[in-house]
């Protein structure tokens, strides 16, 4: 099977056909053949259908990279508003695992489907979207995953601080980042200027 015909729907069909005979699902990449257990193909197809948008099941997928005949495979689907990428890993002992990757081609950091990680919030944005588009998506996701109440600050400090610096580098204003994420303005100010102490809830840009 050529890569140009690879899709989530085809992966699912090949997996179902392979299950009764306990055979493997095999398809071609640009530089070699990939072979998966049927369960891995079904998991990859299910992930794509669930997380990559309505109607994507029959859209063409690209094998961006692979290693050791399919132990590790990066699948990609590109649309005008973003790039969807996922790392599929197969282990004889642990089964399959799927990790959603940053939409920046070649990046191995995790991110929401079609979004960018903290390293690539300044990537070019789709037409008609603001320069802060990727930063806004990352900030909104943070706000949903880590509401201010009950946040485990010790465990989340590194990820939170990376987001703060990257979003502001992309052009977001501190007050807008605060409103989208729920991260306190004092925390944002402290990450940017550790030596500066501000009054709780009040920062230099709050009046802007």
mmCIF file of the C-alpha atoms, coordinates in Angstrom:
data_MODEL
# 
_entry.id   MODEL 
# 
loop_
_atom_site.group_PDB 
_atom_site.id 
_atom_site.type_symbol 
_atom_site.label_atom_id 
_atom_site.label_alt_id 
_atom_site.label_comp_id 
_atom_site.label_asym_id 
_atom_site.label_entity_id 
_atom_site.label_seq_id 
_atom_site.pdbx_PDB_ins_code 
_atom_site.Cartn_x 
_atom_site.Cartn_y 
_atom_site.Cartn_z 
_atom_site.occupancy 
_atom_site.B_iso_or_equiv 
_atom_site.pdbx_formal_charge 
_atom_site.auth_seq_id 
_atom_site.auth_comp_id 
_atom_site.auth_asym_id 
_atom_site.auth_atom_id 
_atom_site.pdbx_PDB_model_num 
ATOM 1   C CA . UNK A 1 1   ? 0.000   0.000   0.000  1.00 0.00 ? 1   UNK A CA 1 
ATOM 2   C CA . UNK A 1 2   ? 1.469   3.345   -0.990 1.00 0.00 ? 2   UNK A CA 1 
ATOM 3   C CA . UNK A 1 3   ? 1.606   6.212   1.476  1.00 0.00 ? 3   UNK A CA 1 
ATOM 4   C CA . UNK A 1 4   ? -0.617  8.334   -0.761 1.00 0.00 ? 4   UNK A CA 1 
ATOM 5   C CA . UNK A 1 5   ? -3.487  5.915   0.015  1.00 0.00 ? 5   UNK A CA 1 
ATOM 6   C CA . UNK A 1 6   ? -2.861  5.766   3.755  1.00 0.00 ? 6   UNK A CA 1 
ATOM 7   C CA . UNK A 1 7   ? -5.708  7.080   5.914  1.00 0.00 ? 7   UNK A CA 1 
ATOM 8   C CA . UNK A 1 8   ? -7.262  6.379   9.297  1.00 0.00 ? 8   UNK A CA 1 
ATOM 9   C CA . UNK A 1 9   ? -10.172 4.596   7.628  1.00 0.00 ? 9   UNK A CA 1 
ATOM 10  C CA . UNK A 1 10  ? -7.810  2.342   5.670  1.00 0.00 ? 10  UNK A CA 1 
ATOM 11  C CA . UNK A 1 11  ? -5.762  1.585   8.790  1.00 0.00 ? 11  UNK A CA 1 
ATOM 12  C CA . UNK A 1 12  ? -8.936  0.558   10.591 1.00 0.00 ? 12  UNK A CA 1 
ATOM 13  C CA . UNK A 1 13  ? -10.107 -1.651  7.714  1.00 0.00 ? 13  UNK A CA 1 
ATOM 14  C CA . UNK A 1 14  ? -6.728  -3.383  7.389  1.00 0.00 ? 14  UNK A CA 1 
ATOM 15  C CA . UNK A 1 15  ? -6.674  -3.956  11.157 1.00 0.00 ? 15  UNK A CA 1 
ATOM 16  C CA . UNK A 1 16  ? -10.132 -5.564  11.164 1.00 0.00 ? 16  UNK A CA 1 
ATOM 17  C CA . UNK A 1 17  ? -9.158  -7.786  8.218  1.00 0.00 ? 17  UNK A CA 1 
ATOM 18  C CA . UNK A 1 18  ? -5.958  -8.865  9.996  1.00 0.00 ? 18  UNK A CA 1 
ATOM 19  C CA . UNK A 1 19  ? -7.500  -9.705  13.385 1.00 0.00 ? 19  UNK A CA 1 
ATOM 20  C CA . UNK A 1 20  ? -9.071  -13.114 12.533 1.00 0.00 ? 20  UNK A CA 1 
ATOM 21  C CA . UNK A 1 21  ? -5.819  -14.479 11.121 1.00 0.00 ? 21  UNK A CA 1 
ATOM 22  C CA . UNK A 1 22  ? -3.557  -12.806 13.707 1.00 0.00 ? 22  UNK A CA 1 
ATOM 23  C CA . UNK A 1 23  ? -1.517  -11.319 10.855 1.00 0.00 ? 23  UNK A CA 1 
ATOM 24  C CA . UNK A 1 24  ? 0.172   -7.903  10.820 1.00 0.00 ? 24  UNK A CA 1 
ATOM 25  C CA . UNK A 1 25  ? -0.937  -4.654  9.186  1.00 0.00 ? 25  UNK A CA 1 
ATOM 26  C CA . UNK A 1 26  ? 1.676   -3.646  6.632  1.00 0.00 ? 26  UNK A CA 1 
ATOM 27  C CA . UNK A 1 27  ? 1.981   -0.447  4.612  1.00 0.00 ? 27  UNK A CA 1 
ATOM 28  C CA . UNK A 1 28  ? 4.692   1.432   2.749  1.00 0.00 ? 28  UNK A CA 1 
ATOM 29  C CA . UNK A 1 29  ? 6.485   4.594   3.765  1.00 0.00 ? 29  UNK A CA 1 
ATOM 30  C CA . UNK A 1 30  ? 8.660   6.599   1.401  1.00 0.00 ? 30  UNK A CA 1 
ATOM 31  C CA . UNK A 1 31  ? 11.824  4.809   2.513  1.00 0.00 ? 31  UNK A CA 1 
ATOM 32  C CA . UNK A 1 32  ? 10.678  1.427   3.778  1.00 0.00 ? 32  UNK A CA 1 
ATOM 33  C CA . UNK A 1 33  ? 7.893   -0.844  4.927  1.00 0.00 ? 33  UNK A CA 1 
ATOM 34  C CA . UNK A 1 34  ? 6.024   -0.473  8.216  1.00 0.00 ? 34  UNK A CA 1 
ATOM 35  C CA . UNK A 1 35  ? 4.328   -3.354  9.978  1.00 0.00 ? 35  UNK A CA 1 
ATOM 36  C CA . UNK A 1 36  ? 2.011   -3.062  12.994 1.00 0.00 ? 36  UNK A CA 1 
ATOM 37  C CA . UNK A 1 37  ? -0.110  -5.321  15.124 1.00 0.00 ? 37  UNK A CA 1 
ATOM 38  C CA . UNK A 1 38  ? -3.806  -4.842  14.250 1.00 0.00 ? 38  UNK A CA 1 
ATOM 39  C CA . UNK A 1 39  ? -4.394  -3.330  17.698 1.00 0.00 ? 39  UNK A CA 1 
ATOM 40  C CA . UNK A 1 40  ? -1.801  -0.620  17.009 1.00 0.00 ? 40  UNK A CA 1 
ATOM 41  C CA . UNK A 1 41  ? -3.409  0.266   13.665 1.00 0.00 ? 41  UNK A CA 1 
ATOM 42  C CA . UNK A 1 42  ? -6.835  0.456   15.319 1.00 0.00 ? 42  UNK A CA 1 
ATOM 43  C CA . UNK A 1 43  ? -5.486  2.648   18.121 1.00 0.00 ? 43  UNK A CA 1 
ATOM 44  C CA . UNK A 1 44  ? -3.852  5.031   15.635 1.00 0.00 ? 44  UNK A CA 1 
ATOM 45  C CA . UNK A 1 45  ? -7.005  5.211   13.515 1.00 0.00 ? 45  UNK A CA 1 
ATOM 46  C CA . UNK A 1 46  ? -9.163  5.822   16.584 1.00 0.00 ? 46  UNK A CA 1 
ATOM 47  C CA . UNK A 1 47  ? -6.885  8.575   17.873 1.00 0.00 ? 47  UNK A CA 1 
ATOM 48  C CA . UNK A 1 48  ? -6.957  10.365  14.526 1.00 0.00 ? 48  UNK A CA 1 
ATOM 49  C CA . UNK A 1 49  ? -10.743 10.150  14.206 1.00 0.00 ? 49  UNK A CA 1 
ATOM 50  C CA . UNK A 1 50  ? -11.270 11.325  17.784 1.00 0.00 ? 50  UNK A CA 1 
ATOM 51  C CA . UNK A 1 51  ? -8.752  14.158  17.971 1.00 0.00 ? 51  UNK A CA 1 
ATOM 52  C CA . UNK A 1 52  ? -8.006  15.426  14.465 1.00 0.00 ? 52  UNK A CA 1 
ATOM 53  C CA . UNK A 1 53  ? -11.391 16.798  13.449 1.00 0.00 ? 53  UNK A CA 1 
ATOM 54  C CA . UNK A 1 54  ? -14.566 15.791  11.674 1.00 0.00 ? 54  UNK A CA 1 
ATOM 55  C CA . UNK A 1 55  ? -14.122 14.207  8.266  1.00 0.00 ? 55  UNK A CA 1 
ATOM 56  C CA . UNK A 1 56  ? -10.421 13.486  8.648  1.00 0.00 ? 56  UNK A CA 1 
ATOM 57  C CA . UNK A 1 57  ? -10.816 9.683   8.641  1.00 0.00 ? 57  UNK A CA 1 
ATOM 58  C CA . UNK A 1 58  ? -10.514 9.391   4.854  1.00 0.00 ? 58  UNK A CA 1 
ATOM 59  C CA . UNK A 1 59  ? -7.989  12.193  4.359  1.00 0.00 ? 59  UNK A CA 1 
ATOM 60  C CA . UNK A 1 60  ? -4.437  11.233  3.316  1.00 0.00 ? 60  UNK A CA 1 
ATOM 61  C CA . UNK A 1 61  ? -1.823  10.725  6.013  1.00 0.00 ? 61  UNK A CA 1 
ATOM 62  C CA . UNK A 1 62  ? 1.924   11.186  5.620  1.00 0.00 ? 62  UNK A CA 1 
ATOM 63  C CA . UNK A 1 63  ? 4.491   8.988   7.315  1.00 0.00 ? 63  UNK A CA 1 
ATOM 64  C CA . UNK A 1 64  ? 6.827   11.759  8.435  1.00 0.00 ? 64  UNK A CA 1 
ATOM 65  C CA . UNK A 1 65  ? 9.378   9.480   10.104 1.00 0.00 ? 65  UNK A CA 1 
ATOM 66  C CA . UNK A 1 66  ? 9.732   5.899   11.248 1.00 0.00 ? 66  UNK A CA 1 
ATOM 67  C CA . UNK A 1 67  ? 12.235  3.634   12.939 1.00 0.00 ? 67  UNK A CA 1 
ATOM 68  C CA . UNK A 1 68  ? 12.859  -0.110  13.140 1.00 0.00 ? 68  UNK A CA 1 
ATOM 69  C CA . UNK A 1 69  ? 10.093  -1.118  10.776 1.00 0.00 ? 69  UNK A CA 1 
ATOM 70  C CA . UNK A 1 70  ? 7.349   0.633   12.704 1.00 0.00 ? 70  UNK A CA 1 
ATOM 71  C CA . UNK A 1 71  ? 8.359   0.522   16.382 1.00 0.00 ? 71  UNK A CA 1 
ATOM 72  C CA . UNK A 1 72  ? 8.199   4.327   16.293 1.00 0.00 ? 72  UNK A CA 1 
ATOM 73  C CA . UNK A 1 73  ? 6.213   6.155   13.604 1.00 0.00 ? 73  UNK A CA 1 
ATOM 74  C CA . UNK A 1 74  ? 5.237   9.822   13.219 1.00 0.00 ? 74  UNK A CA 1 
ATOM 75  C CA . UNK A 1 75  ? 2.010   10.333  11.257 1.00 0.00 ? 75  UNK A CA 1 
ATOM 76  C CA . UNK A 1 76  ? 1.059   13.750  9.886  1.00 0.00 ? 76  UNK A CA 1 
ATOM 77  C CA . UNK A 1 77  ? -1.967  15.411  8.324  1.00 0.00 ? 77  UNK A CA 1 
ATOM 78  C CA . UNK A 1 78  ? -1.796  18.992  7.041  1.00 0.00 ? 78  UNK A CA 1 
ATOM 79  C CA . UNK A 1 79  ? -4.707  21.378  6.539  1.00 0.00 ? 79  UNK A CA 1 
ATOM 80  C CA . UNK A 1 80  ? -4.822  25.107  5.890  1.00 0.00 ? 80  UNK A CA 1 
ATOM 81  C CA . UNK A 1 81  ? -5.297  26.007  9.561  1.00 0.00 ? 81  UNK A CA 1 
ATOM 82  C CA . UNK A 1 82  ? -2.653  23.740  11.078 1.00 0.00 ? 82  UNK A CA 1 
ATOM 83  C CA . UNK A 1 83  ? -0.648  20.531  11.073 1.00 0.00 ? 83  UNK A CA 1 
ATOM 84  C CA . UNK A 1 84  ? -1.663  17.440  13.026 1.00 0.00 ? 84  UNK A CA 1 
ATOM 85  C CA . UNK A 1 85  ? 1.129   15.080  14.107 1.00 0.00 ? 85  UNK A CA 1 
ATOM 86  C CA . UNK A 1 86  ? 1.195   12.015  16.338 1.00 0.00 ? 86  UNK A CA 1 
ATOM 87  C CA . UNK A 1 87  ? 3.900   9.647   17.512 1.00 0.00 ? 87  UNK A CA 1 
ATOM 88  C CA . UNK A 1 88  ? 2.809   5.999   17.443 1.00 0.00 ? 88  UNK A CA 1 
ATOM 89  C CA . UNK A 1 89  ? 4.961   3.579   19.428 1.00 0.00 ? 89  UNK A CA 1 
ATOM 90  C CA . UNK A 1 90  ? 4.562   -0.186  19.509 1.00 0.00 ? 90  UNK A CA 1 
ATOM 91  C CA . UNK A 1 91  ? 6.068   -2.415  22.188 1.00 0.00 ? 91  UNK A CA 1 
ATOM 92  C CA . UNK A 1 92  ? 5.787   -6.220  22.313 1.00 0.00 ? 92  UNK A CA 1 
ATOM 93  C CA . UNK A 1 93  ? 5.396   -6.013  26.094 1.00 0.00 ? 93  UNK A CA 1 
ATOM 94  C CA . UNK A 1 94  ? 3.391   -2.805  26.621 1.00 0.00 ? 94  UNK A CA 1 
ATOM 95  C CA . UNK A 1 95  ? 1.285   -2.649  23.456 1.00 0.00 ? 95  UNK A CA 1 
ATOM 96  C CA . UNK A 1 96  ? 0.788   0.634   21.606 1.00 0.00 ? 96  UNK A CA 1 
ATOM 97  C CA . UNK A 1 97  ? 1.064   4.209   22.823 1.00 0.00 ? 97  UNK A CA 1 
ATOM 98  C CA . UNK A 1 98  ? 0.142   7.398   20.973 1.00 0.00 ? 98  UNK A CA 1 
ATOM 99  C CA . UNK A 1 99  ? 1.503   10.828  21.813 1.00 0.00 ? 99  UNK A CA 1 
ATOM 100 C CA . UNK A 1 100 ? 0.112   13.993  20.233 1.00 0.00 ? 100 UNK A CA 1 
ATOM 101 C CA . UNK A 1 101 ? 2.996   16.118  18.918 1.00 0.00 ? 101 UNK A CA 1 
ATOM 102 C CA . UNK A 1 102 ? 3.556   19.792  18.195 1.00 0.00 ? 102 UNK A CA 1 
ATOM 103 C CA . UNK A 1 103 ? 2.439   20.802  14.698 1.00 0.00 ? 103 UNK A CA 1 
ATOM 104 C CA . UNK A 1 104 ? 5.930   22.069  13.832 1.00 0.00 ? 104 UNK A CA 1 
ATOM 105 C CA . UNK A 1 105 ? 7.350   19.416  11.495 1.00 0.00 ? 105 UNK A CA 1 
ATOM 106 C CA . UNK A 1 106 ? 10.248  17.569  13.083 1.00 0.00 ? 106 UNK A CA 1 
ATOM 107 C CA . UNK A 1 107 ? 9.456   18.668  16.653 1.00 0.00 ? 107 UNK A CA 1 
ATOM 108 C CA . UNK A 1 108 ? 9.215   15.940  19.299 1.00 0.00 ? 108 UNK A CA 1 
ATOM 109 C CA . UNK A 1 109 ? 7.487   18.028  21.995 1.00 0.00 ? 109 UNK A CA 1 
ATOM 110 C CA . UNK A 1 110 ? 3.877   17.316  22.957 1.00 0.00 ? 110 UNK A CA 1 
ATOM 111 C CA . UNK A 1 111 ? 1.062   19.749  22.161 1.00 0.00 ? 111 UNK A CA 1 
ATOM 112 C CA . UNK A 1 112 ? -2.692  19.819  21.623 1.00 0.00 ? 112 UNK A CA 1 
ATOM 113 C CA . UNK A 1 113 ? -3.912  18.493  18.241 1.00 0.00 ? 113 UNK A CA 1 
ATOM 114 C CA . UNK A 1 114 ? -2.952  20.933  15.495 1.00 0.00 ? 114 UNK A CA 1 
ATOM 115 C CA . UNK A 1 115 ? -1.313  23.313  17.977 1.00 0.00 ? 115 UNK A CA 1 
ATOM 116 C CA . UNK A 1 116 ? 2.290   24.263  18.804 1.00 0.00 ? 116 UNK A CA 1 
ATOM 117 C CA . UNK A 1 117 ? 4.486   23.580  21.826 1.00 0.00 ? 117 UNK A CA 1 
ATOM 118 C CA . UNK A 1 118 ? 6.179   26.331  23.844 1.00 0.00 ? 118 UNK A CA 1 
ATOM 119 C CA . UNK A 1 119 ? 9.212   26.206  21.524 1.00 0.00 ? 119 UNK A CA 1 
ATOM 120 C CA . UNK A 1 120 ? 7.173   27.118  18.439 1.00 0.00 ? 120 UNK A CA 1 
ATOM 121 C CA . UNK A 1 121 ? 4.573   29.680  19.525 1.00 0.00 ? 121 UNK A CA 1 
ATOM 122 C CA . UNK A 1 122 ? 6.180   32.222  17.185 1.00 0.00 ? 122 UNK A CA 1 
ATOM 123 C CA . UNK A 1 123 ? 5.748   29.995  14.101 1.00 0.00 ? 123 UNK A CA 1 
ATOM 124 C CA . UNK A 1 124 ? 3.999   31.609  11.125 1.00 0.00 ? 124 UNK A CA 1 
ATOM 125 C CA . UNK A 1 125 ? 0.231   31.521  11.588 1.00 0.00 ? 125 UNK A CA 1 
ATOM 126 C CA . UNK A 1 126 ? -2.480  30.635  9.045  1.00 0.00 ? 126 UNK A CA 1 
ATOM 127 C CA . UNK A 1 127 ? -3.890  33.410  6.882  1.00 0.00 ? 127 UNK A CA 1 
ATOM 128 C CA . UNK A 1 128 ? -6.330  35.738  8.695  1.00 0.00 ? 128 UNK A CA 1 
ATOM 129 C CA . UNK A 1 129 ? -5.077  34.604  12.128 1.00 0.00 ? 129 UNK A CA 1 
ATOM 130 C CA . UNK A 1 130 ? -3.194  36.976  14.487 1.00 0.00 ? 130 UNK A CA 1 
ATOM 131 C CA . UNK A 1 131 ? 0.537   36.507  15.217 1.00 0.00 ? 131 UNK A CA 1 
ATOM 132 C CA . UNK A 1 132 ? -0.430  35.373  18.728 1.00 0.00 ? 132 UNK A CA 1 
ATOM 133 C CA . UNK A 1 133 ? -2.615  32.511  17.403 1.00 0.00 ? 133 UNK A CA 1 
ATOM 134 C CA . UNK A 1 134 ? -0.428  29.622  18.642 1.00 0.00 ? 134 UNK A CA 1 
ATOM 135 C CA . UNK A 1 135 ? 0.210   31.344  21.961 1.00 0.00 ? 135 UNK A CA 1 
ATOM 136 C CA . UNK A 1 136 ? -3.517  31.857  22.488 1.00 0.00 ? 136 UNK A CA 1 
ATOM 137 C CA . UNK A 1 137 ? -4.251  28.159  21.854 1.00 0.00 ? 137 UNK A CA 1 
ATOM 138 C CA . UNK A 1 138 ? -1.525  27.149  24.320 1.00 0.00 ? 138 UNK A CA 1 
ATOM 139 C CA . UNK A 1 139 ? -2.812  29.619  26.909 1.00 0.00 ? 139 UNK A CA 1 
ATOM 140 C CA . UNK A 1 140 ? -6.424  28.440  26.541 1.00 0.00 ? 140 UNK A CA 1 
ATOM 141 C CA . UNK A 1 141 ? -5.335  24.824  26.906 1.00 0.00 ? 141 UNK A CA 1 
ATOM 142 C CA . UNK A 1 142 ? -3.369  25.656  30.045 1.00 0.00 ? 142 UNK A CA 1 
ATOM 143 C CA . UNK A 1 143 ? -6.392  27.380  31.523 1.00 0.00 ? 143 UNK A CA 1 
ATOM 144 C CA . UNK A 1 144 ? -8.540  24.282  30.918 1.00 0.00 ? 144 UNK A CA 1 
ATOM 145 C CA . UNK A 1 145 ? -5.979  21.808  32.243 1.00 0.00 ? 145 UNK A CA 1 
ATOM 146 C CA . UNK A 1 146 ? -4.711  23.805  35.212 1.00 0.00 ? 146 UNK A CA 1 
ATOM 147 C CA . UNK A 1 147 ? -7.364  26.062  36.747 1.00 0.00 ? 147 UNK A CA 1 
ATOM 148 C CA . UNK A 1 148 ? -5.949  28.398  39.375 1.00 0.00 ? 148 UNK A CA 1 
ATOM 149 C CA . UNK A 1 149 ? -7.692  26.671  42.251 1.00 0.00 ? 149 UNK A CA 1 
ATOM 150 C CA . UNK A 1 150 ? -5.842  23.538  43.295 1.00 0.00 ? 150 UNK A CA 1 
ATOM 151 C CA . UNK A 1 151 ? -2.885  24.030  40.952 1.00 0.00 ? 151 UNK A CA 1 
ATOM 152 C CA . UNK A 1 152 ? 0.114   22.001  42.058 1.00 0.00 ? 152 UNK A CA 1 
ATOM 153 C CA . UNK A 1 153 ? 2.641   24.780  41.623 1.00 0.00 ? 153 UNK A CA 1 
ATOM 154 C CA . UNK A 1 154 ? 5.718   22.724  42.450 1.00 0.00 ? 154 UNK A CA 1 
ATOM 155 C CA . UNK A 1 155 ? 5.100   20.126  39.730 1.00 0.00 ? 155 UNK A CA 1 
ATOM 156 C CA . UNK A 1 156 ? 3.874   22.619  37.126 1.00 0.00 ? 156 UNK A CA 1 
ATOM 157 C CA . UNK A 1 157 ? 6.420   25.410  37.570 1.00 0.00 ? 157 UNK A CA 1 
ATOM 158 C CA . UNK A 1 158 ? 8.651   24.388  34.657 1.00 0.00 ? 158 UNK A CA 1 
ATOM 159 C CA . UNK A 1 159 ? 5.833   23.890  32.155 1.00 0.00 ? 159 UNK A CA 1 
ATOM 160 C CA . UNK A 1 160 ? 4.039   27.037  33.344 1.00 0.00 ? 160 UNK A CA 1 
ATOM 161 C CA . UNK A 1 161 ? 7.155   29.203  33.113 1.00 0.00 ? 161 UNK A CA 1 
ATOM 162 C CA . UNK A 1 162 ? 7.949   27.899  29.617 1.00 0.00 ? 162 UNK A CA 1 
ATOM 163 C CA . UNK A 1 163 ? 4.443   28.838  28.497 1.00 0.00 ? 163 UNK A CA 1 
ATOM 164 C CA . UNK A 1 164 ? 4.661   32.316  30.035 1.00 0.00 ? 164 UNK A CA 1 
ATOM 165 C CA . UNK A 1 165 ? 7.963   33.189  28.365 1.00 0.00 ? 165 UNK A CA 1 
ATOM 166 C CA . UNK A 1 166 ? 7.040   31.693  24.998 1.00 0.00 ? 166 UNK A CA 1 
ATOM 167 C CA . UNK A 1 167 ? 3.580   33.331  24.863 1.00 0.00 ? 167 UNK A CA 1 
ATOM 168 C CA . UNK A 1 168 ? 5.008   36.765  25.668 1.00 0.00 ? 168 UNK A CA 1 
ATOM 169 C CA . UNK A 1 169 ? 7.785   36.248  23.108 1.00 0.00 ? 169 UNK A CA 1 
ATOM 170 C CA . UNK A 1 170 ? 4.993   35.605  20.595 1.00 0.00 ? 170 UNK A CA 1 
ATOM 171 C CA . UNK A 1 171 ? 3.468   39.008  21.423 1.00 0.00 ? 171 UNK A CA 1 
ATOM 172 C CA . UNK A 1 172 ? 0.764   38.268  23.998 1.00 0.00 ? 172 UNK A CA 1 
ATOM 173 C CA . UNK A 1 173 ? 0.297   40.905  26.696 1.00 0.00 ? 173 UNK A CA 1 
ATOM 174 C CA . UNK A 1 174 ? 0.643   39.690  30.299 1.00 0.00 ? 174 UNK A CA 1 
ATOM 175 C CA . UNK A 1 175 ? -2.933  40.728  31.127 1.00 0.00 ? 175 UNK A CA 1 
ATOM 176 C CA . UNK A 1 176 ? -4.301  38.709  28.179 1.00 0.00 ? 176 UNK A CA 1 
ATOM 177 C CA . UNK A 1 177 ? -2.250  35.684  29.181 1.00 0.00 ? 177 UNK A CA 1 
ATOM 178 C CA . UNK A 1 178 ? -3.628  36.013  32.721 1.00 0.00 ? 178 UNK A CA 1 
ATOM 179 C CA . UNK A 1 179 ? -7.215  36.159  31.489 1.00 0.00 ? 179 UNK A CA 1 
ATOM 180 C CA . UNK A 1 180 ? -6.858  33.124  29.222 1.00 0.00 ? 180 UNK A CA 1 
ATOM 181 C CA . UNK A 1 181 ? -4.940  30.875  31.625 1.00 0.00 ? 181 UNK A CA 1 
ATOM 182 C CA . UNK A 1 182 ? -5.890  32.007  35.092 1.00 0.00 ? 182 UNK A CA 1 
ATOM 183 C CA . UNK A 1 183 ? -2.200  32.302  35.961 1.00 0.00 ? 183 UNK A CA 1 
ATOM 184 C CA . UNK A 1 184 ? -1.872  35.162  38.468 1.00 0.00 ? 184 UNK A CA 1 
ATOM 185 C CA . UNK A 1 185 ? -0.386  38.415  37.191 1.00 0.00 ? 185 UNK A CA 1 
ATOM 186 C CA . UNK A 1 186 ? 2.029   38.367  40.122 1.00 0.00 ? 186 UNK A CA 1 
ATOM 187 C CA . UNK A 1 187 ? 3.249   34.952  38.974 1.00 0.00 ? 187 UNK A CA 1 
ATOM 188 C CA . UNK A 1 188 ? 3.701   36.165  35.395 1.00 0.00 ? 188 UNK A CA 1 
ATOM 189 C CA . UNK A 1 189 ? 5.608   39.233  36.593 1.00 0.00 ? 189 UNK A CA 1 
ATOM 190 C CA . UNK A 1 190 ? 7.764   37.146  38.899 1.00 0.00 ? 190 UNK A CA 1 
ATOM 191 C CA . UNK A 1 191 ? 8.699   34.719  36.095 1.00 0.00 ? 191 UNK A CA 1 
ATOM 192 C CA . UNK A 1 192 ? 9.630   37.629  33.809 1.00 0.00 ? 192 UNK A CA 1 
ATOM 193 C CA . UNK A 1 193 ? 11.479  39.646  36.448 1.00 0.00 ? 193 UNK A CA 1 
ATOM 194 C CA . UNK A 1 194 ? 12.275  37.501  39.505 1.00 0.00 ? 194 UNK A CA 1 
ATOM 195 C CA . UNK A 1 195 ? 13.810  40.471  41.301 1.00 0.00 ? 195 UNK A CA 1 
ATOM 196 C CA . UNK A 1 196 ? 10.626  42.595  41.009 1.00 0.00 ? 196 UNK A CA 1 
ATOM 197 C CA . UNK A 1 197 ? 7.844   42.214  43.601 1.00 0.00 ? 197 UNK A CA 1 
ATOM 198 C CA . UNK A 1 198 ? 4.335   43.403  42.721 1.00 0.00 ? 198 UNK A CA 1 
ATOM 199 C CA . UNK A 1 199 ? 1.178   43.878  44.750 1.00 0.00 ? 199 UNK A CA 1 
ATOM 200 C CA . UNK A 1 200 ? -1.148  40.846  44.453 1.00 0.00 ? 200 UNK A CA 1 
ATOM 201 C CA . UNK A 1 201 ? -3.398  41.173  41.414 1.00 0.00 ? 201 UNK A CA 1 
ATOM 202 C CA . UNK A 1 202 ? -1.808  44.425  40.208 1.00 0.00 ? 202 UNK A CA 1 
ATOM 203 C CA . UNK A 1 203 ? 0.918   44.672  37.580 1.00 0.00 ? 203 UNK A CA 1 
ATOM 204 C CA . UNK A 1 204 ? 2.387   47.331  35.322 1.00 0.00 ? 204 UNK A CA 1 
ATOM 205 C CA . UNK A 1 205 ? 0.151   46.373  32.380 1.00 0.00 ? 205 UNK A CA 1 
ATOM 206 C CA . UNK A 1 206 ? -3.151  45.992  34.251 1.00 0.00 ? 206 UNK A CA 1 
ATOM 207 C CA . UNK A 1 207 ? -4.210  49.505  33.343 1.00 0.00 ? 207 UNK A CA 1 
ATOM 208 C CA . UNK A 1 208 ? -3.476  48.950  29.639 1.00 0.00 ? 208 UNK A CA 1 
# 
